[in-house]
């Protein structure tokens, strides 16, 4: 499947500032500490879990993909190539349930929402993945993964005469639980809340995850050596990631609500396929966005949409600035006043970038790099540009090239460009 068009990224001059670290450090969920992510040269592999296409694109989505866009941009600025992969879970229970509720064909609903998501991502200048893969395009990868797991006795059919679905033996893989670091009791409770089925009779273990759901009446299904059916959620992401990034890659990312069960299960399936090799070197998770005092989520129906804001006349750079004002690891709540604050910032920056002179660009570019290489500190980066902008608007500086140079740096590193 085609992703969205890529916005051009300016190439910035290299810096000789000795205070500027030559790698990016981000908080890793497994180690509970900041660590260097990505290689020192070559290609960084990034897998970010994509949408289930309904109710796209809410601000929680946008905040997540913006976070990994920052990481993508920092890696590019460090001279790395980036192999970015994202999936689309375009067949799954939530999508089918929404289609049934609205009376819309599930494929039409998915196609409509995927196009809306792509349009929003392009407007926000999110760099597209190199591989943008729908579950329905990659069924053969899932089938091959399950075949591999069956050969290693890591897959089994549940004891159910009517629907003997295929499951993965999660606990049979070493290091299961290392990402979430939850107790078994906590895992079971969260598994039940987030799409799992710990109480299903016939499973070998409550925490075993679904690999292949055999066909039910009035549900989409495909032929396979494992019976006619459709893939489970976790094995879908693992199969796509390992096909396009290899058995082990730099970062798997997503919202914090994916730590368990999704990323834990993905990693376990990945280790099963790779004979114990780790799935991702690091796991990076983004805080939750709230609205009206609660986490913004589809199930609660309390969503603010990028497309709705845009239809109300809010410019995409303003939306991006409103999101960048929050550090990716923090939970935060969206207020309508966020747009007002971001609009004032956008107006000031636009004026400064249009100035005929300014204070030198090199220090501010170094400060931007320093902020982002230190745990993607976007709020600090915004503050640095604010300070430079204030000086320019006060009439300081005589460098005629500085406004253009700073504008290019803001575009390259923060993804914000006006006009």
N, C-alpha and C positions, 0 to 999 in steps of 0.2 A: 504494500500500500504506500502511496506517495505521502510524504510529510508535507509541511508547509514551506514556502520559499524562505531561503536564508537571507537575512539582512547582511550587507557587507560589514566587516569588522575592520576598522582602521588598524594598521600596524604602527605601534608606538616605538620610539627610539629606546634603545637599551639604556639602563641606568647604571651608573658607577657608584651609587650611594652605598657605602659600606654597611649602613644600618639595615639595608633591605635584604631580608632572607630570600634565598634563591629557590625556595620550595613553598608549597602551601600546606598549612596545618589546619585540620578540621576535626571536630569532635567525633570520635568513633564510639558507637554504641557498645561494642564488645568490651573495649578496654576502659570505657568511661573516662576517657582522657583525650586531649588533643594529640593528634599524631599526623605525621606527613602522609599525604595521600597522593598517589600517582608516582610514576617513575621519575628519575632525574633526567632521563632523556627518552626519546622514542614515543611510544603511543600509550595514552591512558585509556583504559576501558571503563565505561560508565553505563550502568543499567539502571534506569529509573522506571518504576512500575507505572503503567499508563492507566487511563480511565476505563471504567465500565461505562459505555456511552449512553448515559441519560443524565439530565440536569447538568450539562456542561455549559459554560466553564465557571464554576463558583470560585470565590476568592481563595478558598482553601486549596483548590487545584492550582490556581494561579501562583499562590505563594510557594507551593512546593516546586513547581517547574521553574519559577524565577530563581529559587535557591540554587538549583543545579545548573541553571544558565550562568549564574555567577561563577560557579566552580569551573564550568566549561570555558568561560572567558578568561579566568585566571590561568588555567592550564595553557590555553592558546598564547597568552601573553608571556608565559614562561618558555615558549618555543616547543611545546609538546603538540603532537597530533592527538586528536581526541576521537575515539571510536565510541560513539554514543548510540545506545540501543534503547528503544522504548516499545512496549507492547500496547495492544488495545484488547481488552477482554470483551470481545463483541459477541460472545455467547456465554451466558451465565444466569443463574437464578434471578438476581435482582433486575437484570435487563428484561428477562422474560416476564417477570411479575409486573414490571411497569408497563410493558406492551399490553399485557392482558387487562390491566386496570384502565388503560386509555383506549383500548380497542384498536390499537395501531399494530400493523405488522412489525414483528421484532426486527427484521432486517431493515425496514424503512426507518424505524426509530433509531437504530444504530447508525445508519448512514447519515441521517440528518444531524445527529449529535456529534458525530466524528467531524463532519464538515464545519459545524459551528466551533468546535474545539480548535481545529486547524486555523480558522479565521481569527479566533481570539489570540492564539499563540503568535501568529504572524503580526498582528497589530501590536502586541506587547514586545515584539522583537526578541522573542525567545529563539535561540539558535536551534534548528531542527535536529532530530536524531539522524544519524547516517542510515540506520535501519529502523523503520517504523512498521511493526509487524502485528497484524491482527491474528487473534487466536484461530479464526476460521481459515487463515492462510497457512497456518503452521501446524495443522493437525498431524501431518506426517512426522514432525519432530517429536511431538508428544507420544505418538505411537511407538517410535523408535526408542524413546526413553523408557517407556513401560516395558518394552521387550527386553531391554538391557537389565532393568530392575528384576524382572521375572527370572532371568537367567541367574541372578545372584540371590534368589530367594528373598528379595526385599519387597516383593509385591505379591498380594494374595487376593483371592475373591472372598468377599464377606459371605458368611453363612446365611444366605437368604434365598429361598427357593424361587421367588419371583424375580428379584433384582440382585443377582450376585455381582455387585459392583466391585471394581478393583481398588485396593487400598495399598498404601505405602507403610511399611513397618518403621515408623519414625524413630522409636527408641532403639532400634537395632543398629543405628548409625552412631558412631562415636561423636561426642561433642554436641549432641542434641540438647538444646537449652542454653548454649553458651551465649547467644545473642541477647535473648530476653532476660536471662538469669532469674527466671520465676520458679517458684515451687511447683510441684506437680499439681497441687490443688488449685493454684492460681492459673496455671495453664489450662486446666480443664474448664474452669469458670469462664475465662476469656475466650477460649475456643468455642464454647456454646454461644457466646454473645456475638462473635464475628464470623459467622458462616460455617462453623464446624459442626460436627455431629457426635460429640463424645458419648452420648447415650444410645447410639444406634445398636440394637442387638446384633450379635453375630460377628462384631469386630474383635480382633485379637487384643487390641488395646484401645482405650478411649481416645488416645492422642494420635492414632493412625489417621492419615489424611487421604482424601479421595483422589485417586488417579484418573479413573475412567468411569463415568456414570452411564450405565446401560440404558438403552432407549426406553422412555416412557411414552404413553399415548400423548399426542399433541405437542411433543417437544422435538426440537431439531436434533438430528442424530446423523452420524456418519459411520460407514462400514470400516471395520478394522480387524486385525487378527485377535483382538481382545473382545470382540463382540461389537454390535452396532451401538453407538453411543456418542458421548461428547466428553471433552477433557475436564479434569478438575482444575481449579484456579492455580494452585501452587506449582504443579508440574508444568503448567503452561509457561510461566515466567522462567522457570529453570531451563526448560528445553530451548526457549528462544535465546536466553542469555548465553548458554554454553555453545549453541550453534554459531553465534555471531561474535562472541568475545573469547571463546575458549573455556576450558574447565575452571580457570581462576582468572579474575580480572580485578581492576583497581577498586571500584566503589559500586555497591548497590545502594540505591537511595529511594526515599519516599517519605510519606508522612509518618509521624510517630505511631499512629494507630496501626501501621503495618509491621511493627517490630514483631508482634506475636498476634496471630499465628503465621502470617504470610511469609515474612522474611525468614523466620525460624524454619518453617517447613521447606521453603525454597532451598535454603542452605543444606538442609538434611538430604533432600533429594539430590542436590548437586554433589554432595560428598558420596552418596551412594553410587552415582554414575562415575565419579572420578576416583573411585577406590580409596576414599578417605581424604583426598586433597581438598583444601579449603575452597569454598565457593567464591567469595569475594574477600579481598584483603581487608577492606574496611566497610562499615555500615554507617551511613549518615542519614539521620532522621530529622524531620522538620516539625516544628511546633504546630499546635492546632489553632485555627482561627475561629473565634466565636462571634456570635451575633445575638443580641437580646439576652445576654447572660449565659448562653449555652454554646457548646461547640457547634460550629456550622456544619451541618450534615444533611444528606439527602433524606435520611429516615425521619429527621425532625422537621424537615421542610422549611428550615430557617436559612435559606440561601440568598446571598447577594451574588449576582452574576456579572461577569465581565461584559457580556453582551448587553445586559440591561443598562449598566453604567454608560457604555458607549452610546447606546440609543438615546440616553438622556443628555448627550452632548459632552460627556467627560472625555477628554482626549486620552488616548492610550498612554502617552508618556506620563500623564498625571496619575493614572492608575498605577503605573509601574513605580513612580516615586512614592505613592502612598504605601505600597507594599514594601519597598526598600527601607522605609523608615523603621521597620521592625527587624530585630535580629532573628535569624532563621530558627534558632533553638528555643525561642520564647513562645509560649502560648500568649495570644493577644486577642482583643476584641475589636471588631470593625465598627466604626461610628461614621455617620454621614460627614462629620466634621473632618475626617481624614482627607476627604477630597478637597476641602477648603484649604487645609494646611499644605497639601501637595500642590495645589494650584498656585498658591503664593510662592512656593519654592520654585516652581516651573517658570513663573513670570520673571522672577529675579534672575534665574540662571539664563533664561533666553535673552534678557537684556544685557547681561554680562558677556555672553558669547557673541553678541552683535556689536560690542564695543570696539572702538578703533585702537585700543591699547589696554594693557593690563600688567599686573605684576608677573614676574617670570613663571613659566609653566613647569619647569623641571621640579621644583620643590613640591608643588601640589600633586604632580603625577606620581612622584615617589611616595607621598603620603597616601594616595589612593591605593597604590600597590601594597603598601605596608598594611593598611587596614584590611584589605581583602585577603591577603595571604595569611593573616592572623584570624582564622576561623570565620572567614567571609563576613567581616564586620561591616555590613552595609550602612548601618546608622552612623558609624564613625566616618565612613567615606563620604556620606552626605554632608556631615558637619564640616569636613575639610573643604568641600566645594562651596558650602555656604560661606565659610570664612573668606575664601578667595573672592567670591562674588561680592561680598560686602566691601572688600577693599577696592575692587574694580569700580563698583557703583559710587564709591566715595571719591573717585578720581585718582586713586593711587596707581602707580606703575606707568611705564612708558614703552613697554615692549609691544609692538604692533602685531606680532605673531602669536602672542600668548593666548588671546581668546580662542582662536582657531585650534591651537594645540590642546588647550584644556577641554574644549568641546569634543575633540577627537578622543581624548582620554576617557571622558565621561561616556562617550558612545562605546568605545572598545571594552571598558572594564565594567561599567554599570548598565550598559545597554540602553541608555537614555539619549534620544536624539530628537530635536524639534524640527518640524517642517519637512 
